Amino acid sequence: MVTNSGVAYIGYGVIGFLFVILWGPADVGWFSAVLILAPLYVARWAFVQYGEEQRAHERTLSALVTAVETKDPSAAGHSGRIAALAEWMAEPLSMGTQDVQALVYAAMLHDVGKVGVPTRLLRRPRTWTPADVEALTHHSAMGVVLVREIEFLNGSLAGIRHHHERWDGLGYPDGLAGDEIPLVSRVIAVADAFDALTTDRAERPAFAPQQALRQIEQRRGRQFDPHVVAALATVLERHDWPITSADEDELDRMRGYLDHDDPIAWEQVWATTPPLRPAVSGPGPTPHPVADEPSPPHPAAGNADDVPVAEQVRAP
Amino acid sequence: MRSALRDLPSRLRLHRLLPVLSIAVAAGAVAAAVASPQVPLQDWGILLVFAVVIAVGEVNRIVLPGGRETAPMSLAAGYALAMTWEVGETHRVEFTAGVVVAVTTVGMLAGAVPALLRRSPVRADDLAARFLSVAVAAILFRHVVVWDGQPLLTLQESWSSTRWVTAISMVLVSGIALFVQAFCVALATASRDHRPFWRSLVDEVRQGAGLGAALAASGTLIALAERPMGVVALPVFLIPLVLTQFAIRRYAGIRETYGQTIRALSRLTEIGGYTRRDHPARVAALSVAMGRDLGMSDRDTLDLEYAALLHDIGQVALREPIPGGATMMAAPADQDRIARDGAGIVRQTGVLDNVAVILESQSKPYRQVRELGEDLPLASRIIKVANAYDDLVGEARARRARKHASAIERIHLGLGYEYDPRVVEALIRVLDRRAAVVGAG
């Protein structure tokens, strides 16, 4: 800020000096105003054009996101919300300006790859074949393919690719664990799940923010980075987070759609679909039917806090 | 006959001829400089400073929005050198235009060296246009008799009490030189991109007007300020232009980014499995070539390019892909719906309204123009033809020639009813040129 205005003031000084030279010693008089102002005016014009194109560009980027969200009615507005939440979370995590930029864009675009997932898979089929699950898990890598030619998004590519990695290394597409996962991805993973939980779904009402936080906290150290979960808790103390409610029509349209960001729904699919993550080599989670286990905790249930859902699903 | 005249710049390969012409002018100027009366020692220093600044200006070329290259600092310094008449209060310089052009040659060639070393391409026709423009300024200012048997160079003495007349005369000289540059560049683009020359010139003048004003003013400023300040005026008075250059570079940068984003958007359908690989990119390349051939302005060509890239985006809203992604084969009602959905998605940006209008009409048959008097945008008609051709030819490398022939035949069957005959003619011209290039290579 200071350096910027410093340079600007030196610039004003130089231009004033040029003006004086031209008017006086060079004897040009009033016409010097025209000559000096021409390059400055053109510069101003170019800056205005730049601003307009910049705005146009941002609108177009968000259209890219909207186009994808029309494909999956349960995702309307999701990208924009998690971009805002991720930006808030960057503050307690002390991220630098550039990282925050990369984070916000990665959050906006984390699901663009979903356009490459066949529409029928975004609905919840009765049975999931391993091929179906694999197709769905391709979306994070596919998103990178889609936007990698946009130069200014280069910093966000890793964030998009790894946003479904898990802290314990059981995520996709690369099975990274702990600090190997880019921070941007770890933040998006938490924000993503939190927004999914606080959104009305056909099969359950939205969790209240504190209950959703509890769900996330149960998965800390397994699915999520504990520091990032703590950042989410801090953010929720400072900001209000409205739940995203849906009316009857919207719920109806969502019926049968699978929200892959919802940790509870995903764990169910995961648990009932052997073998699970074909993309990852090494021991995968043990497939285990959950049909006769207690259903995942519901906001109304409240007493399941001491039995983490991840535990239930992954128990041998 | 008309088309023969239209294609004249291309046929003469003017974009190759311009650099040759420049080399001839440069050689002549060097010869004239050697033959001219001895340049005093003091002037050598001044000329050296100019050569260095021109070289630095050439190294710091900028890419204008739209992709053309220019070197504002080099041009401004060149004009200033052409119009230098007094350096310091007492020292009058009287070197000829030959010397000016020789110094410019040295500066510009030196400025091209780093690019050549990096093996990045130097646009010879743009460089030639800049060079010729400085040469014209030098001859105009130093040798062309304008009043009372004297050129502007010697007239300056009699205008010592009315310096603003000097200033205006210098702005005029730079203005004419800039027009010469625009003229040369327009010849080159008309020749390279097979566009009508007149269209290229109008675009060049319109787009160059802003930067041109800054350049003419800067050249004049430097030439005037050399009297009180000496040759120091050159770097000092380039400062406002540096700011201009910076602003334009940023503008061009965001335009480029914008283009990248649109291209990424265009691949949505491809990655979703709705369209064949690179279909939008191929349709866009073909559409742009046809648009240029039909004399569309740069502004309209850009809208056309974006619309062609996004023409299938409406398919994203489809539940299941059309077989092969070929909208051409889809039922008319489906085509209309895809066009409408696509326009809807694009309109949501709030900034691509022109593109949305083009997309809306892309599926409408040409007969609506003739029978109902409807006004279909030219860009829509172009995309319709380009899309049909690409759908018909498909990807098959093998049998391409036969597929090409049958595609053209299919399109000919729809001539006048489905497709605009004028646009189909443009398609055939563009494809013939491509075939010629492939055949020659």
Interface residues (C-beta under 8 A of the other chain):
Chain A: G11 V14 I15 L18 I21 L22 P25 A26 D27 V28 G29 W30 F31 S32 V34 L35 I36 A38 P39 L40 Y41 V42 A43 R44 W45 A46 F47 Q49 Y50 E53 Q54 R55 A56 H57 R59 T60 L61 S62 A63 L64 T66 A67 V68 T70 K71 V112 G113 V115 G116 P118 T119 R120 M142 V145 L146 V147 E149 I150 E151 F152
Chain B: P65 S160 R163 W164 T166 A167 I168 V171 G210 L211 A213 A214 A216 A217 S218 T220 L221 L224 A225 R227 P228 M229 V236 F237 I239 P240 L241 L243 T244 F246 A247 I248 R250 Y251 I254 R255 T257 Y258 Q260 T261 I262 R263 A264 L265 R267 L268 I271 G272 G273 I313 V316 A317 R319 E320 I345 V346 Q348 T349 G350 V351 L352
